[in-house]
């Protein structure tokens, strides 16, 4: 694995873990919807599903989790632009940044795999047409 791929994987892992920790802290301590915490903390559960695969560099997991993360990007944008509590707005922007970081790192990590798959498909088509 080249050093760029290593950095992209590290960025994806770090941002996913940070997003999980942010969700827990946000809804339990920092700015919960209700004092003492809220059921919104359950929003981190879907982020736990891809964690093992992302840590193990599983290509399929990185692919589908890059689509899952867009839900958190949308939630962050909505809460950053509509929440009345200043801290909650700031946390929304942090969620947006972490979601974007994960999305970009996952895509950049996956790029060589997609390129290789296209080349294999091109060779298979070329071989079949001969």
N, C-alpha and C positions, 0 to 999 in steps of 0.2 A: 504494500500500500504506500502510495507516495505521501509526502508530507502535507500537501494541500488537502487530500482526502482525509488525512488524520485530523487536521484542523476543522474541517467541515463536520466530521463526526463528533468531535469534541464540542463544537458549537451547538450541534443538534442536541446532544446529551445534556449539556449544561443548561440550555434554554428550556428543555422539557422539564428537567428537575426543578429549575427556578420557577417555572410556571405552576408546577404542582405545589411548591412551597408558598408561592404568592397566593394561590387560591385558598389554601388552608389558613394562612395568616389573615388574609383579607376578610374572610367570612367568619372566622372564629374570634379574632382579636382586634385587628386594625380598624375596620369599618363595616361591621356586620349590619345586615338589614334590620335585625332586632338586637337589642342589648343582650349580651351573653352568648351570641352566636346565632346562626340561622341554618336552616336546611340547605341553603345555597352552597354550603360546603361540599355537598354531594357532587357539585359540578367537577370536582377533581377526579372522580372515579373513572370517567372515560380516558383521562390522561394516564392513568395507571396501566391500562390495557396494553399500550404499545411500549411501555418503558423497558421491559426485558428484551424485546426484539430490537429496539433502538440501541440499547447498550451492547447487544451482540452483533450489531451491524447487519441485521437481517434486511435485505433489500425490499422484500415484499412489505414488511412492517413499516419501513421508512416511506414507502410509496403511499400506503393507505393512511398513515398517520399525518402525512403532509396535507391530506384533504380534511382530516378531522380537525387539525389545528385552525383551520379557517373559521370554525364555529367560535373558537376563543378569540380570534381576531375580531369577528363581528361583535361579540359580547363586549370586548374591551372598547371598541369604538362607540357602541351605544352607551355604555356606562360613563365613558370619558366625556361624552358630549351632552349627556342628559342628567346625570346624578346631581343632586343639589349639594351634597357634602363635598367640600373641597378635596379632602383626603381620598375619597372614593373616586373622584375624577382623576386625580394623579395616579392612583392605582390602576385605573382603566388604561391610561396611557402606557404604564409599565407593562400591562398585559398585552397591549398592542405591539409594543417593541419586542417583547419576548416571543410572541406568536410569529411576528415577521422574521425574527432571527432564526427561529426553528424552521420555518417554511423555506427560507433562503438556503440555510445550511443543508437541509435535507435534499433540496433540489440540486444543489451544487455537488453534494456527495454522490447522488444518484446519476448525475450526468454521464460519467464514463460507462456505467452499466447500460444505460439506454443507448449510447453510441455503439457499444459492442453488440447489443442485441439487434440493432438496425443492420450492422455489418453482417452478422450471421444470417439474418433474413435475406439480405441482398445476395449473399453468396448462395443461399438455398434456391432462390428464384433463378439465379444465373445458371446453377447446376441443373435445375429442372428444365430449363428452356433449351439446354444443349442436347 
